[in-house]
């Protein structure tokens, strides 16, 4: 069994309240879940209006599959016009870890 994790640090556009932030983040999280069948949550910067830390996790029998899914998730986020992707950090845990 392999477990992959991806952490996005994103900057939001013209957002002036936490309510506006939620209106941007919730559809992104829903799209990631639906499109890539991964677990997703807002995991940090919860009290900041224009920043968000989004965590993605996936479990599979093959490490290469996890790398492919996480790379696709990163390309998806990088192509979204409503957010600026500041950083993306990948982690992969395998049976020997």
C-alpha positions in Angstrom: 0.0 0.0 0.0 1.2 3.5 -0.9 -0.1 6.8 0.5 0.5 10.1 -1.3 0.0 13.6 0.0 0.0 16.9 -1.7 -0.1 20.3 0.0 -1.0 23.4 -1.9 -0.3 26.9 -0.6 -2.5 29.2 -2.7 -3.1 33.0 -2.8 -6.7 34.0 -3.6 -7.6 37.0 -5.8 -9.9 39.8 -4.8 -11.2 38.2 -1.5 -12.1 40.5 1.4 -13.8 38.2 3.8 -13.7 34.6 5.1 -17.2 34.1 3.5 -15.8 35.1 0.1 -12.8 32.8 0.7 -15.2 29.9 1.3 -17.0 30.7 -1.9 -13.7 30.2 -3.8 -12.3 27.3 -1.9 -15.3 25.0 -1.6 -15.8 24.6 -5.4 -12.1 23.9 -5.8 -12.2 21.2 -3.2 -15.3 19.7 -4.7 -13.8 19.7 -8.2 -10.6 18.0 -7.0 -12.6 15.3 -5.1 -14.9 14.6 -8.1 -12.3 14.8 -10.9 -9.5 12.8 -9.3 -11.3 10.7 -6.6 -9.0 12.0 -3.8 -9.5 13.1 -0.2 -9.2 16.9 0.0 -9.5 19.5 2.8 -8.6 23.0 3.7 -5.8 22.3 6.1 -4.3 25.7 7.0 -4.4 29.5 6.9 -8.0 29.2 8.1 -8.1 32.7 9.6 -6.5 34.5 6.6 -8.7 36.0 3.9 -6.4 35.6 0.9 -4.4 32.5 1.7 -5.3 28.8 1.9 -3.5 25.6 2.5 -5.2 22.7 0.7 -4.3 19.1 1.4 -4.9 16.2 -0.9 -4.4 12.5 -0.1 -4.7 9.4 -2.1 -4.1 5.7 -1.3 -3.3 3.0 -4.0 -1.4 -0.2 -4.5 1.1 1.4 -6.9 3.4 4.4 -6.2 3.5 5.4 -9.8 -0.2 5.7 -10.0 -0.2 8.0 -6.9 2.5 10.2 -8.5 0.4 10.5 -11.7 -2.7 11.5 -9.7 -0.9 14.0 -7.6 0.8 15.5 -10.7 -2.6 15.9 -12.4 -4.0 17.6 -9.3 -1.1 20.0 -9.3 -1.6 20.9 -13.0 -5.3 21.3 -12.3 -4.6 23.8 -9.5 -1.9 25.6 -11.4 -4.4 26.2 -14.3 -7.2 27.7 -12.1 -7.5 31.5 -12.7 -9.1 32.3 -9.3 -6.0 31.2 -7.3 -2.3 31.7 -7.6 -0.4 28.5 -6.7 2.5 29.6 -4.4 3.9 26.1 -3.7 3.0 22.5 -4.0 4.7 19.9 -1.8 4.5 16.1 -2.6 5.0 13.2 -0.1 4.9 9.5 -0.9 4.9 6.8 1.8 5.4 3.2 0.7 5.5 -0.2 2.4 9.2 0.2 3.4 8.5 3.5 5.3 
